[in-house]
């Protein structure tokens, strides 16, 4: 229940690291019991750590954040919220569990209304206490009602009843915050809302949240054709969550958890992320990455374990993988503005590097950071990809040769279409009728080539990821 990392450095230094990596918000978790049960809420930070014999963590907080050590757990949580806000960060307060423990197992007593530790009335009391405590704090922009609802007792009548009551309790107490509504099956499934809407808008404060990881399909990511797997998983995300942002009753959606093992050793994670990134960019969704905490005071019986999904190294000192942060650049920027009057165009994003296809000078086509982005137009399959504002278009020169800009935009080598199940292969045709796909390889992501299209027939043991590009719609001026 003590915010992680306070033993490593002052809160303001952690906040500075967060903003330096391009993030503007923290999803700060809490347990219901911390707000509803005196045997938890009355404990000080020091007492909580001492109860697990966490001497090193206690000494670290005494050095780096001594002002927190003798505060109650509630007071310390609020102090962290205030300090993060003072350093320019927004916060989403996330009701992660009821009983403090590592989350999440399918049957851990914290999963669904009526489970051993998940009493609906106590849960609403906790939400109300938190909404009241943080009312008037502008840095608190949202409250998430519950993380990863799950377990064998899941059912829709109880979900609708309790989630509606929880949402109304938050909004009536603190109408300024957004209310995040999570679905079933570890927050992957909101599909039932397509037939039975939630029924509350709360002055346009309702936001839906979903999680997306590689976990449930690890074997598929490792062994099956990647174009097919990516399309299946993207379609599943659309059916179960992303459908909410379109149609007559469109509503906001945030991916409130996704992430990968940043040691780079998890093949399923690596491949899944190359599929997630273009999907999220295309829809310009808001998101929260799992995770910031590089270590835990205590997790599942062990003191000081490492979190390999963290963007920071074990010492909370520096980014674990700067290249991963570069890949997030496109997602950290606004891509679509609902109030813009600018005509829509495309960014061309290479999913494996996170680079955009940009033009430097008159004709140097290269991959580089999406912080500066060239604008492209494309009328659909069989049309040229034109550089907005002129007559130049992308043209394939040959197999293994860098693409160029040309005014010969009717040539088969300058008309492009999407040619694989993933819809991530962008191909033109050479004089012999062979499809040539855009490509950028790890040896030199800045060089944008064309090569014979790889894996477009879902061949076994074939890796297409160097050829995955996404045309991402944007309308920023």
N, C-alpha and C positions, 0 to 999 in steps of 0.2 A: 504493500500500500504506500510505500515511500517511492516517490518518483525516482526512476533509475538514473544513475550517472552523477548524482550529487556528491559522491565521494571522490570524483576525479578532478573537478574544477568548478569554479563559481558558475552559477546559473547563467550570468550574463555572457560568459565565455561560450557556454553551450549554445545559447541563443545566437551568438555571433557566427558560430560554425554553421548553424542551420541556415541563416540568411546568406552566408557566403557561398553555400552550395545551391542557391537559387530557390529555396523553399520559403513559403510565406505563412505557413500554418502548421500547427501541431495537433494531432489527435491524441489527447491526453486521457488515458484510461483511469477508471476508478471502480471500486467494488461497492455494491449497495450497502453492505454491512457497515462500511466506514461511516455512513450517514444515518443508519437506523439503529445501531446497537452500541450501547455505551461501552461494552468491553472492548470494542474496537476504536470508537471515536474518541474516547478519553485517553487513549495511549499517546504518549509522545513519540516522536521519531526515534529517540534514543531507546525508549522502552521496546518499541517494535523490533528494532535491530537486535537488541540484547536478548529478546525472547528466542532468537535463532542463533545466538552466539556469534553474531556477525561483527566481530571486533574490528576487523580491518575496514569494513564499510563505515562503522561508527567513527573511527579515527579519521577516515578520509573526509567525512562530512564535517567533522569538527575543524579540520584544517581549511576546507574550501567553502563551506557554507555554514559557519558556526551559528548563524542567526536562526537556523531551522531546527537545530538538534533538540531543543527543549520545547518546541511547539507541538501542539496536538497534531495528529495526522490530518485532521480537517484544516487546521490553520496552516500547516506546511503545504498542503495541496493548493490552498488559496494563494499563499505566498509565491509559489511557483507560477501559478497563472498570472499573478500581477507582474512578476519580474519578466516573464516572457512577453507579456503585453507591452511593458515599458520598453522592450527592445524591438518593438515593431512587428511582433508575430501575432497572428490570429490563432484562436483555439477552438477545436471541436471537443467537447467533453463527452467521453464515450463510456456508457455503462457496460463494462466489459464482462463482469460476473456479479453474482450476489455474494457468495462466500469467496474471500480472497484465495486464489489458487491459480496455478497455470491453466490456461485455456488453449485448446478446447478438446475434450474427448466427447464422443457421442453420448455416453452415459456417465457423466460426472456429477450429476445432481444440480447442475447450473444451466441446463440446456433449454428447458421449456417450462411454461407456466404450470405450477403445481409440482414440479420436481422437488427433491428433498430440500434444496437450498433456495428455491425460486418461488417464493410466495408472491402472488400478484399484488396483494394489498401492500406488503412491505416494499415491493419494487416500486409501486406508484408513490409511496411515501418517500423513498429515496430520490426518485426523479424530482418530486416536488421540493425537497430540501435543497437539492443542487440548483434547481431553477431559481429558487428564492435567494440562495447564497450568492449567486453570481449575476443577479439582476443588476443592471446599471453598469456592468463592466463591458465596454464596447468591444474589447478584444475577444470576448466569448461570442462567437458568431453562430454557434450551433450546438445542439445536444443530440447525441445519438442514443436512441432509447434502449437498444440492447445489441450486443455483439453476437453474431453467429448463433441464432436460434436453431435448435437441433434436437435430435433424440427420438426415441421410439414413441413418445407421447405426442408428437407434433400433430396438430389438427387445425383446420381452418376456422371453425367456429370460435375456438379459444383465441386463436391468433387475432382475428378481427376484433373481438370483444376487448381484449386486453390492450392491444396496440392502439386502438381508438381511445380508450380511457387514458392510457399513458400519454398520448399526444395531447389530449385535451388538458390533462393536468399540467404539463409543461407550459402550454400556451397560455392557460389562464393565469399562471403564476408569473411567467416571463414572456410576454408577447413579442419581445424583440428578437429572440433567437429562432433560427431555423430548427425544425424538428426532423431528424433523420429516422426514416422508417426502414427497418431491415426485414428481409424475407425469411424463408424457411431453408432447411438443409444447409446449414452453415453459411447462411446469407447468400446463397447462390440463386435461389428461386423466388422470383416475384411474378411468375407467369400467371398465377391465379387472378391477378389484378386485371388481366385482359378481359375477363368475363364478369368479375365482381369488384368494382372499384373500391378503393379504400373509403371513400365517402366523406373525407374531410380535406379541406384546403387550408384552414386556419389562416386566413388573410394572406394566402400565397406563401406560407412559411413551411409547407410540407416538402421534403426532399426525400427521395428514395435512395437507398444505398445497396450496393452489391459487392461481393468479393469474387476474385478470379485468380486461381492458382493452377499450377500444373498437377497438383496432387492426385486428383481422381483419375487422371489419364496418363500416369507416368509411363506405363508400358507402351501406350500408343505413340507418345512423343518420341520414345526411344527406338521403336521398331517399325512403325507403319510409315507409308509415304507422307512426307511432311506437308505437301500441298493439300492433300486430302484431309489430314488431321487438322491443320490450321483452319480450313474452310468449315469443317464440322464444329470445331470449338467456337469459332466466331459466330456461326449460325446459332449455336446453342445459347451463347451470350445474348444474341439478339432476341431469341424467343423468350428467354427467362428473365431478362432485365432491360436491355436497351430499347425494346419496343416502347417503353414508357415515354421516351423523349419525342415521339412522333404521334401524329394523328390529332383528332379533334380535342382530346383531353390530355395533351402532352404535359409532362411534368418533369422537373429537374431530377437528374440521377447523378450520383457520385460513386465511383469505384473507391470504396473506403478502405480496401486492402487489396494489394497485389505485391508481389516481390519474388526475388530469386536468391539462391545461395550465391553470394558475391565472391566466393573463392573461385568460381568459374568451373567447378568440378562436376556440377549436376547437369548432365546432358539434357534431361527433360526440361529443367528450368530454363536453360539457355535457349532452347528451341521455342518453348512456349512464349518467352518474352518477345522473340522476334515476330510472333504472331499478334500478341497483345498490343504492342506499340502502335502498329498501323491502325488497328481497330479503334483504339482510344483516340488517336490523333484525328482520324476521319470524323469522329463524332464530337470532337473537342470537349470531352468529358472532364469534369473536375475529378480529382483523385487524391488518395492518401497512400503513400508507399509504406509497406512493412519492410524496414523499420529504421528508426533512429537509434534505439538503445543497442550499444555494442556489447553489453554484458548485463548480467542480472546480479543483484545482491544474493538472491537465493531462488533456485528453480528446481522443483521436483527432487528435493533432498540434497541438492548440491550447492555449495557456496561459490559464487563468482563465475558461473559458466559463461562462455562466449555465445553471442548471437551472430551467426554467420550470414544472416540476411541483412545485417546492419550496413548502412552506408558509411559508417565509421569503423576504424580498426579497433582492436580490443581495448586499447588504452583511451579511446574516445579522443584521439589526438589528431588524426587526419583521415581523409577519405580512404576507404578500403580499396576502391577501384575508381579512379578519376575518369576512366573511359566510360564507365557505366553512367556517371553523372552527365557526361557529354551526351550520351544517348537520350537522356531525359529532357534535354534542352527543348526539343520540339513540343513536349507535353507541358513544359513549364510556362509556355507562352500562350497568350490569347491567340486563337486561330480564327474563330468566327465571332463577329460582333453583330448581334441582332439589330443594332441601331445604325449600322453602317449603310451608306448609300453607294459604296464602291462595288462595281461589278465583280462577281465571283471569279476567282482564278484558282490555279492549282500550285501547291508546293510539291516537289517530287522528293520523297524521303526514302533513303536507303535504310531498311529496317535494321540490318545487322550492325551498322555503325552509328545510326541516328543522324547521319549527315544529310544535308539537302543538296540536290543537284543545282549548282549555282553557276553563273557566268561572270567571269572577271575580264575586264577589258572588252574588246570587241568580239572575241570568239573562243575564249578559254573556258570550256565546259569542265567543271571539276566538282568533286564532293568536298563540302566544307560545312562549318557550323550553321545550324538553322537560325542562329541569332540574326544573320543577314541572309535574306531569302530572295532568290529570283522568282519571278512570277511567270507561270506558264498557262497556256490555254490548250484545251483538247476537246474536240467535239464528240468523242466516243471512238469505238473501234473503227479503224480504217481512216482515221483523220490524223493530220500532222499534230505534233506537239510544238506549239509556237511560243516564242518568247514574247510576252505581252509588251505591247508598245512599239512593235516593228514588224518586219516581214520575215525575220529569221526563224528557222525551225530546227529541231534536232534531226540529225541524219546519221544513220549507221554507215560506216566506211567499210568495215569488213570484220571477219572473225578475229577477235583478239586485238582490235584496233580501237583507239579512243574515238568516241562520237565527236561530231563537229556540228557547227551551226551552218546552215545553208539557206539560200533562197529557193532552192529546188524542192519545193514542199509537196509536189505531186508524185515524186519518185516513190516506188515501193519501199525504198530504204528510208523514207521520211514519213511514212504513214504507219501508225503504231496501234497495236491492240493488246488486250490482256488475254493470255493464252493458257492459263493453268487453273486448276480448281481453286487455288488460293486467291486468284485474281491479283497476284502480286508479281507476275512475270509481265514485263512490258516489252513487246516484240515488234520488230520490223522484219522485212524480208529482203534477202539478197537476190542477185540476178539469177541464181540457180533455184530459187524458190525455197531456200532454207530460212527458217526463222532464226533471227539474231536477237538476243535479249540483252537489255541493259545489265551491266555487272560492275561490281566494285568488290575487290578482294581484300582480305585482312592484311596482305602485304603492302597494300597502298590504297586505302579507301578514297583518297583524293582523286584517283584516276578512274574516270567513268568510261567503260569500254562497252563493246557488244561482243558476245560470244554465242555459239550455238546454245540454244535454250536447253537447260538441264532439268530433267525430272518432270517435264510437263505431262508425261503419260503415266505418272505415278509409278515409276520404276522403283523396284526394291533397292535398298542400300544405296540410295542416291540423295545427295544433300544439295538442295536448291538455294540455300539461304543467301549466298553471295549475289543472287539474281533477284532477290525480293525487293521491290520498290513499290511505294504507295503514292498515288496521286491524291493528295490531301486537299480538299476544298478550303479556301480561305477568302475573306473579303475585307481584310484590313487595308487601309489606305497606305 
